[in-house]
Amino acid sequence: MNTTGPAGNDGLHLLPFRGLRYDARRVGSLAAVTSPPYDVVVRPDGLHHLESADPHNIVRLILPQAAGDDARHRQAADTLDHWLSEGVLAPDTEPALYVYEQRKGDLLQRGLIGALELSTPEEGVVLPHEDVMPHVVEDRAALMRTTAANLEPLLLTYRGNGSATGATAVIERTTLRAPLLATTTEDGFSHRLWAVTAPADVAAVADDLAHRQALIADGHHRWATYLRLRDEQPAPGPWNYGLVLLVDTARYPLQVRAIHRLLNRLPIADALAALDDRFRIRTLAEGTPLPAAMESLASAAADGNAFLLAGDGRYHLVDNPDADLLARTIRGDRPEAWRTLDATVLHATLLDHLWGIPDTSEHIAYIHDTEAAVTQAVRRGGTAVLMHPVREDVVRDLARQGVTMPRKSTSFGPKPATGLVLRSLRLD
């Protein structure tokens, strides 16, 4: 990958790279060595399940287990080096962009994986929409620094014209060929990967993306990590680029889901008591199944802020907040769309003001899976706060205004499987 040319910030610059990929002959199966992104793995159950699926599962790199942070990061680097020396992972012979396809039933998503030139939010090329937690950025930075690798791609979206031209035409043509790999993971998604190496195709992608803007759909902490590590370098080079998956949502719309909160140290009885007279509380009928409870949440959310609390074997619908309370607890110097977000009300009014819960990992866990959030709340004697998803147009409009949402406000998907292609900065 040539990183010595002049940098530009007028649009997206996606470069080919020599991908590191598993040798299918040296692992049990490609599906058995993949993982969801590091922050989606529900620990410890999900971690142990992935570790036992195959001794070479990628989770041993993205979530290494050892006593102490330095030991964890060093272990990941040693494991990566060991797998490379054994040929478990091997670099492709020439730089490429990679077409990546995910399919499940009627859902089809295709995009391009490559090394994207980094830019700051002020440059307006790649737009974040969520705040990040400094300790997570520090941990991811130490891991990337020690391994000298981008172990999993971020998910970025852009809006093309929806037609099969430019980058989309390259993607569609490429998928007519036999893929480099094909596998189906236990969640029912099939995954296929192709290499794009023809200079004309690479040039067509570059021309199409040169004046486009992207939204970070998933991977805010890793993007912040990329920027931190780039700024540590004395001169431009491989660290000026980061591994991403770019998806044109005009062609392949993403699903937007909520990320739920697990309040580890707040019993649900205390949570509900603190809301008395400030929110309306309706306890759903005993035995209400979770899907029906989430439908009740969706109906309530159509009329304003609403949350579903769980942890005692029943579901409690919380909505209709006191307007004066919101006015006192939510800052007024942000757009109306931000002030009325469920995540804003949750953090400013509920967590900070009524419940007095600090936003630390000891007190709050962020969980993507709804059932897992409820199960763990019951198990720990805490409270699960189930959220309704935000519309993508709201997310994009706020990002364009330079307004970030509270951390973990959205979950775009489907997310790319981790382990299908990695990027070594030593090869670039």
C-alpha positions as CSV (number, residue, x, y, z in Angstrom):
1,M,0.0,0.0,0.0
2,N,1.5,3.3,-1.1
3,T,1.2,5.7,1.9
4,T,3.6,8.4,0.7
5,G,1.4,10.3,-1.7
6,P,-0.3,13.6,-0.9
7,A,-3.1,13.2,1.7
8,G,-6.5,14.6,0.7
9,N,-9.6,15.2,2.9
10,D,-12.1,16.1,0.2
11,G,-13.7,12.6,0.4
12,L,-13.1,8.9,1.2
13,H,-9.8,7.4,0.2
14,L,-9.9,3.6,0.4
15,L,-6.7,1.8,-0.5
16,P,-6.0,-1.9,-1.2
17,F,-3.9,-3.8,1.4
18,R,-2.5,-7.3,1.8
19,G,-5.1,-9.0,3.9
20,L,-4.2,-11.6,6.5
21,R,-6.6,-14.5,6.3
22,Y,-6.9,-17.9,7.9
23,D,-5.7,-20.9,5.9
24,A,-8.8,-23.1,5.9
25,R,-6.6,-26.2,5.8
26,R,-5.2,-25.4,9.3
27,V,-8.4,-24.7,11.2
28,G,-11.4,-26.7,12.0
29,S,-13.6,-24.4,9.9
30,L,-13.7,-20.8,9.0
31,A,-17.0,-20.4,10.9
32,A,-15.3,-21.8,14.0
33,V,-12.6,-19.1,14.0
34,T,-14.8,-16.1,13.5
35,S,-16.3,-13.9,16.2
36,P,-18.7,-11.0,16.6
37,P,-16.9,-7.6,17.2
38,Y,-15.2,-7.5,20.5
39,D,-17.8,-5.3,22.2
40,V,-20.7,-7.6,21.2
41,V,-19.2,-10.7,22.8
42,V,-21.3,-11.3,26.0
43,R,-18.7,-12.1,28.6
44,P,-18.0,-14.6,30.1
45,D,-20.4,-17.0,28.4
46,G,-19.9,-15.8,24.9
47,L,-16.1,-15.6,25.4
48,H,-15.8,-19.2,26.6
49,H,-18.0,-20.5,23.9
50,L,-15.8,-18.9,21.2
51,E,-12.6,-20.0,22.8
52,S,-13.8,-23.6,22.8
53,A,-15.1,-23.5,19.2
54,D,-11.5,-23.7,17.9
55,P,-8.1,-23.1,19.4
56,H,-7.4,-20.5,16.8
57,N,-10.6,-18.5,17.2
58,I,-10.0,-14.8,16.6
59,V,-11.4,-13.9,20.1
60,R,-7.9,-14.9,21.4
61,L,-6.6,-11.8,19.6
62,I,-9.4,-9.3,20.1
63,L,-10.1,-10.3,23.8
64,P,-7.0,-12.0,25.1
65,Q,-7.2,-13.4,28.6
66,A,-4.3,-12.8,31.0
67,A,-3.6,-11.2,34.4
68,G,-3.0,-7.5,33.8
69,D,-3.5,-5.3,30.7
70,D,0.1,-5.4,29.5
71,A,0.1,-9.2,29.8
72,R,-3.1,-9.4,27.8
73,H,-1.9,-7.2,25.0
74,R,1.5,-9.0,24.9
75,Q,-0.3,-12.4,24.8
76,A,-2.3,-11.3,21.8
77,A,0.8,-10.1,19.9
78,D,2.6,-13.4,20.7
79,T,-0.4,-15.4,19.6
80,L,-0.6,-13.5,16.3
81,D,3.1,-14.0,15.7
82,H,2.8,-17.7,16.5
83,W,-0.2,-18.2,14.1
84,L,1.7,-16.3,11.4
85,S,4.8,-18.5,11.8
86,E,2.7,-21.7,11.8
87,G,0.8,-20.5,8.7
88,V,-2.6,-20.5,10.4
89,L,-2.8,-16.9,9.2
90,A,-1.1,-15.9,6.0
91,P,-0.9,-12.7,4.0
92,D,-2.4,-12.5,0.5
93,T,0.2,-12.2,-2.3
94,E,-0.9,-8.8,-3.5
95,P,-2.8,-5.8,-2.2
96,A,-6.5,-5.9,-2.7
97,L,-9.8,-4.3,-1.8
98,Y,-12.2,-7.0,-0.6
99,V,-15.9,-7.3,-1.5
100,Y,-17.7,-8.7,1.6
101,E,-21.2,-10.2,1.5
102,Q,-23.5,-11.1,4.3
103,R,-26.8,-12.9,3.7
104,K,-29.5,-14.3,5.8
105,G,-32.9,-15.0,4.4
106,D,-34.1,-11.9,2.6
107,L,-31.3,-9.7,4.1
108,L,-28.4,-9.0,1.8
109,Q,-25.5,-6.7,2.6
110,R,-22.5,-6.0,0.5
111,G,-19.6,-3.6,0.9
112,L,-15.9,-3.0,0.4
113,I,-13.2,-3.7,3.0
114,G,-10.0,-1.6,2.6
115,A,-7.6,0.7,4.4
116,L,-9.2,4.1,4.7
117,E,-7.3,7.3,5.1
118,L,-8.1,8.7,8.5
119,S,-9.7,12.1,9.0
120,T,-10.9,14.2,12.0
121,P,-14.5,15.1,12.5
122,E,-13.6,18.7,11.7
123,E,-12.7,17.6,8.2
124,G,-16.2,16.3,7.6
125,V,-15.3,13.2,5.8
126,V,-15.9,10.5,8.4
127,L,-18.6,11.5,10.9
128,P,-18.9,10.0,14.4
129,H,-22.3,10.1,16.0
130,E,-21.5,8.8,19.5
131,D,-19.3,9.7,22.4
132,V,-16.6,7.3,23.5
133,M,-15.2,6.0,26.8
134,P,-11.6,7.0,27.3
135,H,-10.6,3.8,29.1
136,V,-11.9,1.7,26.2
137,V,-9.9,3.7,23.7
138,E,-6.8,3.3,25.8
139,D,-7.3,-0.5,25.9
140,R,-7.9,-0.8,22.2
141,A,-4.9,1.5,21.5
142,A,-2.6,-0.6,23.6
143,L,-3.8,-3.8,21.8
144,M,-3.3,-2.3,18.3
145,R,0.0,-0.8,19.3
146,T,1.3,-4.1,20.6
147,T,0.0,-6.3,17.8
148,A,0.7,-3.7,15.1
149,A,-2.5,-4.9,13.4
150,N,-6.1,-3.9,12.7
151,L,-7.8,-7.0,13.9
152,E,-11.4,-6.2,12.8
153,P,-13.0,-3.7,10.4
154,L,-15.1,-0.8,11.5
155,L,-18.6,-0.5,9.8
156,L,-19.0,2.7,7.9
157,T,-21.9,3.8,5.7
158,Y,-22.3,6.2,2.9
159,R,-25.1,7.3,0.6
160,G,-24.5,6.5,-3.0
161,N,-27.1,7.0,-5.8
162,G,-28.5,3.5,-5.3
163,S,-27.7,2.4,-8.9
164,A,-25.2,-0.2,-10.1
165,T,-22.5,2.3,-11.0
166,G,-19.0,3.2,-9.7
167,A,-18.1,1.2,-6.6
168,T,-21.4,-0.7,-6.6
169,A,-20.8,-1.8,-10.2
170,V,-17.4,-3.2,-9.2
171,I,-19.0,-5.0,-6.2
172,E,-21.8,-6.5,-8.4
173,R,-19.4,-7.7,-11.1
174,T,-17.0,-9.2,-8.5
175,T,-19.7,-11.3,-6.9
176,L,-20.3,-13.1,-10.1
177,R,-16.9,-14.8,-9.6
178,A,-16.0,-17.6,-7.3
179,P,-15.2,-16.2,-3.8
180,L,-12.0,-16.5,-1.9
181,L,-14.0,-17.9,1.0
182,A,-17.5,-18.8,1.9
183,T,-18.8,-19.9,5.3
184,T,-22.0,-19.8,7.4
185,T,-21.7,-18.8,11.1
186,E,-23.9,-20.2,13.8
187,D,-26.2,-17.1,13.8
188,G,-27.4,-18.2,10.3
189,F,-25.5,-15.6,8.3
190,S,-23.6,-16.7,5.3
191,H,-20.4,-14.8,4.5
192,R,-18.4,-14.5,1.3
193,L,-15.3,-12.6,0.4
194,W,-13.7,-11.7,-2.9
195,A,-10.4,-9.8,-3.8
196,V,-10.5,-6.8,-6.1
197,T,-7.0,-6.3,-7.6
198,A,-7.6,-5.1,-11.2
199,P,-6.3,-1.5,-11.5
200,A,-9.4,-0.4,-13.5
201,D,-11.7,-1.7,-10.7
202,V,-9.6,-0.1,-8.0
203,A,-9.6,3.2,-9.9
204,A,-13.4,3.1,-10.4
205,V,-13.9,2.6,-6.6
206,A,-11.5,5.5,-5.9
207,D,-13.3,7.9,-8.3
208,D,-16.7,7.0,-6.9
209,L,-15.7,7.5,-3.2
210,A,-13.5,10.6,-3.8
211,H,-16.2,13.1,-2.9
212,R,-18.3,11.0,-0.5
213,Q,-18.9,11.3,3.2
214,A,-19.2,8.4,5.6
215,L,-21.0,7.8,8.9
216,I,-19.5,5.6,11.6
217,A,-22.1,2.9,12.0
218,D,-20.1,0.7,14.4
219,G,-16.7,1.1,15.8
220,H,-16.5,4.6,17.4
221,H,-13.9,3.4,20.0
222,R,-11.7,1.8,17.3
223,W,-11.9,4.9,15.1
224,A,-10.8,7.1,18.0
225,T,-8.1,4.5,18.6
226,Y,-6.9,4.8,14.9
227,L,-6.7,8.6,15.3
228,R,-4.8,8.4,18.6
229,L,-2.2,5.9,17.1
230,R,-1.8,8.0,13.9
231,D,-1.0,11.1,16.0
232,E,1.7,9.2,17.9
233,Q,3.7,8.6,14.7
234,P,6.5,10.9,13.7
235,A,5.7,10.7,9.9
236,P,2.9,9.6,7.6
237,G,2.7,5.9,7.0
238,P,0.6,2.8,7.6
239,W,-0.9,4.3,10.8
240,N,-2.6,7.0,8.7
241,Y,-5.0,4.3,7.5
242,G,-7.5,2.0,9.3
243,L,-9.4,-1.1,8.4
244,V,-13.0,-0.5,7.5
245,L,-16.0,-2.0,5.8
246,L,-17.8,0.6,3.7
247,V,-21.5,0.0,2.8
248,D,-23.7,2.1,0.5
249,T,-27.0,2.2,2.5
250,A,-28.8,3.6,-0.6
251,R,-28.2,0.2,-2.1
252,Y,-28.0,-2.0,1.1
253,P,-29.9,-0.4,4.0
254,L,-28.6,-1.3,7.4
255,Q,-30.8,-2.4,10.3
256,V,-30.6,-0.1,13.4
257,R,-31.1,-1.7,16.8
258,A,-30.8,-0.3,20.3
259,I,-28.1,-1.1,22.8
260,H,-29.5,-1.9,26.3
261,R,-28.2,-1.0,29.7
262,L,-27.6,-3.4,32.6
263,L,-27.4,-1.6,35.9
264,N,-25.4,-4.0,38.0
265,R,-25.9,-2.4,41.4
266,L,-29.4,-1.0,41.2
267,P,-32.2,-3.4,42.3
268,I,-35.3,-2.9,40.1
269,A,-37.5,-2.1,43.2
270,D,-35.2,0.8,44.0
271,A,-35.1,1.9,40.3
272,L,-38.9,2.0,40.1
273,A,-39.3,3.8,43.5
274,A,-37.0,6.6,42.3
275,L,-39.3,7.2,39.3
276,D,-42.5,7.6,41.3
277,D,-44.5,10.7,40.2
278,R,-41.8,11.6,37.7
279,F,-42.6,9.0,35.0
280,R,-45.6,6.9,34.3
281,I,-45.0,3.3,35.3
282,R,-47.1,0.4,33.9
283,T,-46.3,-3.1,34.9
284,L,-47.2,-5.6,32.1
285,A,-49.2,-8.7,32.9
286,E,-47.2,-11.5,34.6
287,G,-46.0,-14.0,32.0
288,T,-45.8,-11.4,29.1
289,P,-43.2,-12.8,26.7
290,L,-40.3,-10.6,25.8
291,P,-41.3,-10.0,22.2
292,A,-44.7,-8.7,23.3
293,A,-43.1,-6.5,25.9
294,M,-40.8,-5.0,23.3
295,E,-43.9,-4.3,21.1
296,S,-45.4,-2.4,24.0
297,L,-42.2,-0.4,24.2
298,A,-42.3,0.4,20.5
299,S,-45.9,1.6,20.8
300,A,-45.0,3.9,23.7
301,A,-41.9,5.2,22.0
302,A,-44.0,6.4,19.1
303,D,-45.4,9.0,21.5
304,G,-42.3,10.1,23.3
305,N,-39.5,8.9,25.6
306,A,-40.1,5.3,26.8
307,F,-38.1,2.5,28.4
308,L,-38.7,-1.0,29.5
309,L,-37.3,-2.1,32.9
310,A,-36.7,-5.7,33.8
311,G,-35.0,-7.7,36.5
312,D,-37.7,-9.1,38.8
313,G,-39.4,-11.5,36.3
314,R,-41.8,-8.9,35.0
315,Y,-41.6,-6.0,32.6
316,H,-42.3,-2.4,33.6
317,L,-43.0,0.2,30.9
318,V,-41.8,3.6,31.9
319,D,-42.8,6.6,29.8
320,N,-44.5,10.1,29.9
321,P,-41.7,11.9,31.8
322,D,-42.5,15.1,33.7
323,A,-41.7,18.0,31.4
324,D,-40.3,20.2,34.1
325,L,-38.0,17.5,35.2
326,L,-36.6,17.1,31.6
327,A,-36.2,20.9,31.4
328,R,-34.1,21.0,34.6
329,T,-31.9,18.0,33.8
330,I,-31.2,18.2,30.0
331,R,-28.9,20.8,28.6
332,G,-30.7,23.3,26.4
333,D,-27.8,24.2,24.1
334,R,-28.3,21.2,21.8
335,P,-30.7,20.6,18.9
336,E,-34.3,19.4,19.8
337,A,-33.6,16.0,18.1
338,W,-30.7,15.5,20.6
339,R,-32.6,16.7,23.7
340,T,-35.5,14.3,23.0
341,L,-33.4,11.2,22.4
342,D,-34.2,8.3,24.7
343,A,-30.5,7.9,25.4
344,T,-30.2,11.6,26.3
345,V,-33.1,11.3,28.8
346,L,-31.7,8.0,30.2
347,H,-28.3,9.4,30.9
348,A,-29.1,13.0,31.9
349,T,-32.4,12.5,33.8
350,L,-32.4,8.9,35.0
351,L,-28.8,7.8,35.5
352,D,-27.3,11.1,36.5
353,H,-30.2,12.8,38.3
354,L,-32.7,10.3,39.7
355,W,-30.6,7.1,40.1
356,G,-27.2,8.7,40.7
357,I,-25.3,6.0,38.8
358,P,-21.8,6.8,37.4
359,D,-21.2,5.7,33.9
360,T,-18.5,3.2,34.7
361,S,-18.1,-0.5,33.8
362,E,-18.7,-1.5,37.5
363,H,-22.1,0.1,37.4
364,I,-23.3,-0.1,33.8
365,A,-22.9,-2.8,31.2
366,Y,-23.9,-2.2,27.6
367,I,-25.5,-5.2,26.1
368,H,-26.7,-5.7,22.5
369,D,-28.8,-8.8,23.0
370,T,-32.2,-8.1,24.6
371,E,-32.7,-11.5,26.2
372,A,-29.2,-11.5,27.5
373,A,-29.8,-8.1,29.2
374,V,-32.9,-9.4,30.9
375,T,-31.3,-12.7,32.0
376,Q,-28.3,-11.0,33.5
377,A,-30.4,-8.5,35.4
378,V,-32.3,-11.3,37.0
379,R,-29.2,-13.2,37.8
380,R,-27.4,-10.2,39.3
381,G,-30.3,-8.6,41.1
382,G,-29.9,-5.5,39.0
383,T,-32.0,-3.6,36.5
384,A,-32.1,-4.0,32.7
385,V,-33.1,-0.8,30.8
386,L,-34.3,-1.9,27.4
387,M,-34.2,0.7,24.7
388,H,-36.1,1.4,21.4
389,P,-33.8,2.0,18.4
390,V,-33.2,5.5,16.9
391,R,-33.9,6.0,13.2
392,E,-30.9,6.2,10.9
393,D,-31.9,9.6,9.5
394,V,-31.9,11.1,13.0
395,V,-28.4,9.7,13.6
396,R,-27.1,11.0,10.3
397,D,-28.6,14.5,10.6
398,L,-27.1,15.0,14.1
399,A,-23.7,13.7,12.9
400,R,-23.8,16.3,10.1
401,Q,-24.5,19.0,12.6
402,G,-21.4,17.8,14.6
403,V,-23.5,16.7,17.5
404,T,-22.6,13.4,19.1
405,M,-25.1,11.2,20.8
406,P,-24.6,9.6,24.2
407,R,-22.3,6.6,24.0
408,K,-23.8,3.3,22.9
409,S,-26.9,4.9,21.5
410,T,-27.3,2.8,18.4
411,S,-26.3,-0.6,17.0
412,F,-26.2,-0.8,13.2
413,G,-26.1,-4.2,11.6
414,P,-25.5,-6.7,10.4
415,K,-22.0,-6.2,11.7
416,P,-19.0,-7.7,9.9
417,A,-17.8,-11.0,11.3
418,T,-14.3,-10.6,12.9
419,G,-11.7,-13.0,11.6
420,L,-12.3,-13.1,7.8
421,V,-9.6,-10.6,6.9
422,L,-7.1,-8.7,9.1
423,R,-4.6,-6.0,8.3
424,S,-1.0,-6.1,9.5
425,L,0.6,-2.7,9.6
426,R,4.0,-4.3,9.3
427,L,3.0,-5.5,5.8
428,D,2.0,-2.0,4.7
